[in-house]
């Protein structure tokens, strides 16, 4: 067939199986999609003037492995993909398979118009079982669940003994008061703080980070494993670590009452947070105490506890540093994080609670931000190349939408470049404790461009830092491993030449892995939210309207933070003047974003992670 023009692009499918290709800001609806699947790179032919085309050829598969559930009929088995945008089901051998099982299927060969040749890579278990579903989420995003034997053996071969040679090459800070502050359920401790009083109103404060690179040598088996994974993944019920647990939870972890090898930034500063001197280097430290955020917060709130004086000094300094940072234009995007209480046997959600950022969290955050900034500055100054954590300017179309929503709710938002950060900070303060708080926080986050890693530095918009990197979480992020090596190279007066092109490839890879991990983490939350509401059909919840589309109203329950949809087609009224912000029903009642409404759960599809509500 002859076409007027031939284009190449990435095809995207909606949940109804309709394909689209965006090319040069024009969206083409694809009539014949052939063997193309969601996010494949395709060649399309356009032979009309109404932006409709056909797939001519699949140039590159986005992926060849898919998670799905088995459907067996008349001794024939098919795999129906979990991802609703994968509109094709796959024939597989029915041996030992039952309907409802979840599997990982792989396309071996596909010669269109023949059916694809597929095989089962892994049987995950029965759908609805926690282990099956969490593993399915990991595999859907191409994230590994387990370590291979070579990795585990390499970890076992690493000695946990600190030798005199190790100590001789380091600054010994074991006598300084040092402690970790982490969530209650943490098993690996990346960072600790130390504090020593020098004289009145003058302190030596150390930010100590697990020296992972002492154990994970460049190009070793463990280094390649960490690079491939890119990051630890935090699902609702587990952490899938970047490094084997012998390292992440033991040898490298800054556990209490044991000596540990660390890489540190040590500040001499006064009680107002003014830095008088900064030292960078390898250290050996000894954590005196493992604190949880709740334990530290209780002391900040007035209760007694170990090292209370030191905690209060650090908290006071952190507040001063934070105040200065915000006054210099840093945004304070916070919000709440949804957490689940899971039953011990089946990991089913039996309760929901919200994790808030309090002073204890902010204390740690402030010193980590400071260390990351300091390390980026010295590497940039001396080495001229860094794994920058950059954050571009926000999307101004979305800012206009946020401004409109804020105005509907009675708030003012100045989105001019000069006043944007300060105005967002004020909006965040104004919504604290209000039903719309989480919605506004979410909208602000969605306005932001995605932060990522790059050797090209454009600064960090949200923090308003010219130089910024990730240094403080070596156990769980490969970016920090690279930063540690760059800092060591800097302190050794550039002993090793840095290949900037190769470093940029690393930046792109770890940015991609981070994005996949974030998607998996969100999917696990959505699954547990749907699972939590599964047995609550008919129950009534307070909710806030957080989105309006032509087909329905999106809501978020105010306490549980569960998302859902009220479909217009399932209501007993007609809807008029539907736009992104308001809608009117037949009775003339106006519903707008930010409104508090009562809703009833009418349907929960746990497989699709979707909840439908009825508006009361």
C-alpha positions in Angstrom: 0.0 0.0 0.0 1.2 3.5 -0.9 1.3 6.1 1.9 1.7 9.9 1.6 4.4 9.9 4.3 6.3 7.4 6.5 7.1 8.3 10.1 8.7 6.6 13.1 7.6 7.0 16.7 6.5 5.3 19.9 3.0 3.9 19.9 0.9 4.3 23.0 -2.4 2.5 23.7 -5.3 3.5 25.9 -7.1 1.0 28.0 -9.7 0.5 25.1 -6.9 -0.8 22.8 -6.8 2.3 20.6 -3.2 3.2 19.5 -1.7 6.7 19.0 1.7 7.9 17.9 2.8 11.5 18.6 5.2 12.9 16.0 6.4 16.5 15.9 3.6 17.6 18.2 0.9 15.9 16.0 -1.0 12.9 17.4 -1.9 10.3 14.8 -4.6 7.8 15.6 -3.5 4.3 14.5 -6.1 2.3 12.6 -4.2 -0.9 11.9 -1.8 -1.6 14.8 -0.7 -5.1 13.5 1.6 -6.7 16.1 2.5 -3.5 17.9 2.3 -3.3 21.7 2.3 -0.4 24.2 5.4 1.7 23.9 6.9 -0.2 21.0 8.9 1.8 18.5 7.1 1.6 15.1 7.1 2.7 11.5 3.7 4.2 10.5 2.2 5.1 7.2 -0.1 8.1 6.8 -2.3 8.2 3.7 -5.0 10.6 4.7 -5.3 14.2 5.9 -7.2 13.4 9.1 -4.2 12.3 11.1 -5.0 8.6 10.9 -2.3 6.0 10.0 -1.3 2.3 10.1 1.6 0.5 11.6 3.9 -0.8 8.9 6.5 -2.4 11.0 7.6 -2.8 14.6 11.1 -1.5 14.8 11.9 -2.2 18.4 10.0 -3.9 21.2 9.7 -1.9 24.4 9.7 -5.2 26.3 9.1 -8.9 25.5 8.1 -10.1 29.0 4.7 -9.4 30.5 3.0 -10.3 33.8 -0.5 -11.6 33.5 -3.1 -14.1 34.7 -4.0 -17.5 33.1 -7.3 -18.1 31.6 -7.9 -21.8 30.6 -10.8 -22.8 28.4 -11.3 -26.1 26.6 -7.7 -27.1 27.6 -6.3 -24.0 25.9 -4.5 -21.4 28.0 -4.1 -17.7 27.4 -2.2 -15.1 29.4 -4.1 -11.8 29.9 -1.7 -9.1 30.7 -2.1 -7.2 34.0 -1.3 -3.9 32.2 -4.6 -2.9 30.6 -2.7 -1.1 27.9 -1.4 -4.4 26.6 -4.5 -5.3 24.6 -3.2 -8.6 23.2 -3.5 -11.9 25.1 -0.9 -14.7 24.6 -1.4 -18.4 23.8 0.7 -20.7 26.1 1.0 -24.4 26.8 -1.8 -25.3 29.2 0.2 -28.0 31.0 0.1 -27.6 34.8 -1.7 -24.3 34.5 -5.0 -23.3 36.1 -7.2 -20.2 35.6 -6.3 -17.5 38.0 -2.6 -18.3 38.2 -0.2 -15.4 37.7 2.8 -15.9 35.4 5.6 -14.1 33.6 5.2 -14.8 29.9 7.8 -14.0 27.2 7.4 -13.5 23.5 10.0 -15.6 21.7 9.0 -14.9 18.1 6.2 -13.0 16.3 5.8 -13.2 12.6 2.7 -11.2 11.9 -0.1 -12.1 11.0 0.7 -15.4 12.8 0.1 -15.7 16.6 3.2 -14.9 18.7 5.3 -17.8 20.0 5.4 -17.5 23.8 6.5 -19.5 26.8 6.1 -19.2 30.5 9.2 -17.8 32.2 8.0 -18.0 35.8 4.9 -19.1 37.6 4.3 -16.6 40.3 1.4 -18.2 42.1 -2.4 -17.6 42.5 -3.7 -14.1 42.0 -4.7 -12.3 45.1 -1.9 -13.7 47.2 0.4 -11.1 48.6 3.6 -12.7 47.5 2.3 -13.3 44.0 1.0 -9.7 43.6 4.1 -8.0 44.9 6.4 -10.1 42.8 4.1 -9.4 39.8 4.6 -5.7 40.3 8.3 -6.0 40.4 8.5 -8.1 37.3 6.0 -5.9 35.4 8.6 -3.1 35.7 11.6 -5.3 35.0 12.9 -5.1 38.5 14.7 -8.1 40.0 13.3 -9.8 43.1 16.3 -12.0 44.1 20.1 -12.0 43.9 21.8 -14.7 41.9 24.2 -17.2 43.5 27.4 -15.3 42.3 26.2 -12.1 44.0 25.4 -13.8 47.3 28.7 -15.7 47.2 30.6 -12.5 46.6 28.8 -10.9 49.6 29.7 -13.9 51.8 33.3 -13.6 50.9 33.6 -10.0 52.1 35.2 -9.9 55.5 33.4 -8.0 58.3 36.7 -7.5 60.2 38.1 -3.9 60.3 41.9 -4.2 60.2 44.5 -1.9 61.7 45.4 -0.9 58.1 41.8 0.2 57.6 41.8 2.3 60.7 45.3 3.8 60.1 44.1 5.5 56.8 41.0 7.1 58.5 40.1 9.8 60.9 39.1 8.1 64.1 35.8 9.6 65.4 34.7 6.6 67.5 34.8 8.7 70.7 32.4 11.3 69.4 28.7 10.9 70.4 27.1 9.5 67.3 23.6 8.1 66.5 21.2 7.1 63.7 17.6 8.4 63.3 15.4 6.3 61.0 11.9 4.9 60.6 10.8 2.2 63.0 10.9 -0.5 60.4 14.3 0.4 58.9 16.8 -2.4 58.7 19.7 -0.6 56.9 21.2 2.6 58.3 22.9 4.7 55.7 23.8 7.7 57.8 24.6 8.9 61.3 25.1 12.2 62.9 27.8 13.0 65.5 28.2 16.1 67.6 31.0 17.4 69.8 31.0 20.7 71.7 34.2 22.7 71.1 33.5 25.8 73.2 30.5 28.0 74.0 28.2 28.1 71.0 30.7 26.2 68.7 30.2 22.6 67.6 31.8 20.0 65.4 29.0 18.1 63.6 29.6 15.1 61.5 27.5 13.6 58.7 28.7 10.1 58.4 27.7 7.8 55.5 28.3 4.1 55.2 31.5 3.6 53.2 30.0 1.1 50.7 32.7 1.7 48.1 35.3 0.2 50.6 33.6 -3.1 50.1 32.0 -2.8 46.7 35.0 -2.3 44.3 34.5 -0.8 40.9 33.6 -3.4 38.2 33.3 -6.2 40.8 30.4 -8.6 40.7 28.6 -6.7 43.4 29.3 -3.3 41.7 27.7 -4.6 38.5 24.7 -6.0 40.4 24.2 -2.6 42.2 24.6 -0.7 38.8 22.0 -3.0 37.1 19.5 -2.5 39.9 20.3 1.2 40.3 18.3 1.6 43.6 16.5 -0.3 46.3 12.8 -0.6 45.8 10.4 0.0 48.7 7.0 -1.7 48.2 4.3 -1.6 50.8 5.4 -4.7 52.6 9.1 -5.0 51.9 12.4 -3.4 50.8 14.0 -5.1 47.8 17.6 -4.0 48.4 20.2 -2.8 45.9 22.9 -4.9 47.6 22.7 -8.3 49.3 21.5 -8.1 52.9 24.9 -9.2 54.3 26.1 -5.8 53.1 22.9 -3.6 53.3 21.8 -4.8 56.7 25.1 -5.9 58.3 28.6 -5.0 57.2 27.8 -1.5 55.7 24.8 -0.6 57.9 25.7 1.8 60.7 24.2 -0.5 63.4 24.5 0.6 67.1 27.4 -0.4 69.3 29.7 -1.5 66.5 32.6 0.2 64.7 31.8 1.1 61.1 33.8 2.5 58.1 32.3 5.7 56.9 32.8 8.6 54.5 32.1 11.8 56.2 31.5 15.6 55.9 32.4 17.2 59.2 31.4 20.8 59.9 32.6 23.3 62.4 29.6 25.6 63.0 28.0 27.8 65.6 24.6 27.5 67.2 23.1 29.6 64.4 24.1 27.1 61.8 26.9 29.3 60.3 29.6 27.1 58.9 33.1 28.1 59.8 35.0 25.1 58.4 34.2 21.9 56.4 36.3 18.7 56.3 35.7 15.8 53.9 37.3 12.3 54.3 37.2 8.7 55.3 36.4 7.9 58.9 35.7 5.2 61.4 32.7 5.8 63.6 30.7 4.1 66.3 27.0 4.7 66.7 26.0 4.9 70.3 22.3 4.6 69.8 19.8 3.7 67.1 16.8 6.2 67.4 13.5 6.0 65.6 11.9 9.3 64.4 9.2 8.8 67.0 11.7 8.5 69.9 13.5 11.7 68.8 10.2 13.6 68.2 9.1 12.7 71.8 12.3 14.4 73.2 11.8 17.4 71.0 8.3 17.6 72.4 9.6 17.6 75.9 10.0 14.0 77.1 13.3 12.7 78.5 15.6 10.3 76.7 19.2 9.3 75.8 21.4 12.2 74.4 18.5 14.6 74.7 20.8 17.6 75.0 22.6 16.7 71.8 19.3 16.0 70.0 18.0 19.4 71.0 21.2 21.2 69.9 21.1 19.5 66.5 17.4 20.3 66.1 17.9 23.9 66.9 20.7 24.2 64.4 18.7 22.3 61.8 15.8 24.7 62.2 18.1 27.7 61.7 19.6 26.2 58.5 16.2 25.3 57.2 14.9 28.9 57.9 17.8 30.3 56.0 17.4 27.8 53.1 13.7 28.6 52.7 14.4 32.3 52.9 16.8 31.8 50.0 14.1 30.3 47.9 14.0 26.6 48.7 10.5 25.1 48.4 9.1 23.0 51.2 7.0 20.4 49.5 5.9 17.9 52.1 2.6 16.2 52.3 1.7 12.9 53.9 2.7 9.4 53.0 0.1 6.6 53.1 1.2 3.6 55.2 -0.7 0.3 55.9 -1.1 -1.9 58.9 -0.8 -5.4 57.5 -1.9 -8.6 59.2 1.0 -10.9 60.0 -0.2 -14.0 58.1 -1.4 -12.8 54.7 -0.1 -9.2 54.6 -3.7 -8.0 54.0 -4.3 -4.3 54.9 -6.2 -4.0 58.2 -5.7 -0.3 58.7 -4.4 2.8 57.1 -2.4 5.6 58.7 -0.5 8.7 57.5 3.2 9.3 58.0 3.8 13.0 58.6 7.1 14.9 58.3 7.8 16.2 61.8 10.8 18.0 63.3 12.7 14.7 63.8 12.4 14.0 60.1 13.3 17.5 59.2 16.4 17.4 61.5 17.9 14.5 59.5 16.8 15.9 56.1 18.4 19.2 56.8 21.9 17.8 57.5 21.6 15.4 54.6 20.7 18.3 52.2 23.6 20.2 53.6 26.1 17.3 53.1 24.8 16.6 49.5 25.2 20.3 48.6 28.7 20.5 50.2 29.9 17.4 48.4 28.6 18.6 45.0 30.3 22.0 45.4 33.8 20.5 46.2 33.5 17.9 43.4 32.4 20.5 40.9 35.1 23.0 42.0 38.0 20.5 41.9 37.0 17.7 39.5 34.7 19.8 37.2 32.4 16.8 36.6 29.7 15.4 39.0 26.7 13.1 39.1 24.4 16.2 39.5 20.9 15.8 40.9 19.2 18.3 38.7 15.6 19.6 38.8 14.4 21.6 35.8 11.8 24.4 36.0 8.2 23.4 36.5 5.5 23.0 33.8 3.9 26.4 33.6 0.6 25.1 32.0 0.2 22.9 35.1 1.1 25.9 37.3 -1.8 27.9 35.7 -4.1 25.0 36.5 -2.9 24.9 40.1 -3.3 28.7 40.3 -6.9 28.3 39.1 -7.7 25.5 41.6 -6.1 27.5 44.4 -8.2 30.5 43.5 -11.4 28.3 43.6 -10.4 27.2 47.1 -9.8 30.8 48.3 -6.0 30.9 48.0 -3.7 33.1 46.0 -0.7 31.8 44.1 1.8 34.0 42.3 3.4 32.0 39.6 5.8 34.7 38.3 9.4 33.4 38.2 10.5 35.9 41.0 7.8 34.9 43.5 6.9 31.3 42.6 8.9 29.4 45.3 7.8 31.7 48.1 4.2 31.7 47.0 4.1 27.9 46.8 5.6 27.7 50.3 2.9 30.0 51.6 0.2 27.9 49.9 1.6 24.8 51.6 1.4 26.6 54.9 -2.1 27.8 54.3 -3.5 24.3 53.5 -2.0 22.5 56.5 -4.8 20.6 58.3 -7.3 21.3 55.6 -9.1 18.6 53.7 -7.6 19.8 50.5 -4.0 19.6 51.9 -3.0 16.3 50.3 -4.6 17.3 47.0 -2.8 20.6 46.8 0.5 18.9 47.7 -0.1 16.3 45.0 -0.9 19.0 42.4 2.2 20.9 43.3 4.3 17.8 42.9 2.7 17.2 39.5 3.6 20.7 38.4 7.2 19.9 39.0 9.5 18.5 36.4 11.1 15.2 37.2 14.5 15.4 39.0 17.1 13.2 37.4 20.9 12.6 37.3 23.2 14.3 34.7 26.8 15.4 34.2 25.3 18.6 32.8 24.4 20.9 35.6 21.3 23.2 35.4 20.9 23.4 39.2 18.0 22.2 41.4 14.9 24.4 41.0 13.0 23.1 44.0 15.8 23.5 46.4 17.2 26.6 44.6 20.7 25.0 44.8 23.2 25.7 42.1 25.1 22.5 42.9 23.5 19.4 44.3 24.2 15.7 44.3 23.3 12.5 46.2 25.9 11.4 48.6 24.1 10.3 51.8 22.4 7.0 50.8 25.1 4.7 49.5 23.4 1.5 50.6 20.3 2.1 48.6 21.3 4.3 45.6 23.9 3.7 43.0 24.2 7.4 42.3 25.7 7.8 45.8 28.2 5.1 45.1 29.4 7.0 42.0 29.5 10.2 44.1 31.6 8.6 46.8 34.1 7.5 44.1 34.2 11.0 42.6 34.7 12.6 46.0 37.5 10.1 46.9 39.1 10.9 43.5 38.8 14.6 44.4 40.5 14.1 47.7 43.3 12.1 46.1 44.0 15.1 43.8 42.3 13.5 40.7 44.4 10.3 40.6 41.9 8.7 38.2 40.7 10.3 35.0 36.9 10.6 34.8 35.3 9.5 31.5 32.4 12.1 31.3 30.7 10.3 28.4 30.6 7.0 30.3 29.5 8.8 33.5 26.6 10.4 31.5 25.5 6.9 30.4 25.5 5.9 34.1 23.4 9.0 34.9 20.8 8.1 32.3 20.7 4.4 33.4 20.2 5.2 37.1 17.6 7.9 36.4 15.6 5.3 34.4 15.9 2.7 37.2 14.8 5.2 39.7 11.7 6.0 37.6 10.8 2.3 37.3 11.2 1.8 41.1 8.9 4.8 41.8 6.3 3.4 39.5 6.5 0.0 41.2 6.2 1.6 44.6 3.1 3.6 43.6 1.5 0.4 42.1 2.0 -1.5 45.3 0.3 1.4 47.2 -2.6 1.4 44.7 -3.0 -2.4 45.0 -3.1 -2.2 48.8 -5.6 0.7 48.8 -7.9 -1.3 46.5 -7.4 -4.4 48.7 -8.2 -2.4 51.8 -11.5 -1.2 50.3 -12.4 -4.6 48.9 -14.5 -5.7 51.9 -16.0 -2.2 52.4 -18.6 -2.2 49.6 -21.5 0.0 50.7 -19.5 1.9 53.4 -19.6 5.7 53.3 -16.4 7.9 53.4 -15.7 11.6 53.4 -13.7 12.5 50.3 -12.3 15.5 48.4 -12.8 16.0 44.7 -9.3 16.1 43.1 -10.1 15.7 39.4 -12.9 16.1 36.8 -12.9 14.4 33.4 -15.6 14.1 30.7 -16.5 10.6 32.1 -16.5 11.2 35.8 -15.3 12.8 39.0 -12.0 11.6 40.7 -12.0 11.7 44.5 -9.6 10.9 47.4 -10.9 9.7 50.7 -9.9 12.3 53.3 -8.6 9.9 56.0 -7.4 6.9 54.1 -6.1 8.8 51.0 -7.6 6.1 48.7 -8.3 7.3 45.1 -11.4 6.4 43.2 -13.8 7.4 40.4 -17.5 8.4 40.3 -18.6 7.5 36.8 -21.2 9.9 35.3 -22.7 6.9 33.4 -23.5 5.2 36.7 -25.3 8.1 38.3 -29.1 9.0 38.0 -28.6 12.5 36.7 -27.2 14.3 33.6 -24.1 16.4 33.9 -23.4 19.7 32.2 -20.6 22.2 31.6 -17.9 19.6 32.4 -14.4 21.1 32.5 -11.2 20.4 34.3 -12.4 22.2 37.4 -16.2 22.1 37.7 -19.3 20.2 36.7 -23.1 20.8 37.2 -25.8 18.2 37.6 -29.4 18.3 36.5 -30.5 19.9 39.8 -28.1 22.8 39.2 -25.7 21.8 41.9 -22.1 22.7 41.1 -19.2 20.4 42.1 -15.7 21.7 41.9 -12.2 20.5 42.6 -11.5 20.8 46.4 -15.2 20.2 47.4 -15.7 17.8 50.3 -18.3 15.1 49.4 -19.7 11.9 50.9 -19.2 8.8 48.8 -20.1 5.2 49.0 -17.9 2.3 47.7 -19.8 0.5 45.0 -17.2 -1.6 43.2 -13.5 -2.6 43.7 -11.4 -4.2 41.0 -8.3 -5.3 42.9 -6.7 -6.7 39.7 -7.0 -3.4 38.0 -6.3 -1.4 41.2 -9.5 0.6 40.6 -12.2 1.7 43.0 -15.6 3.1 41.9 -17.7 5.3 44.3 -21.2 6.6 44.3 -21.8 10.3 45.1 -24.2 10.7 48.0 
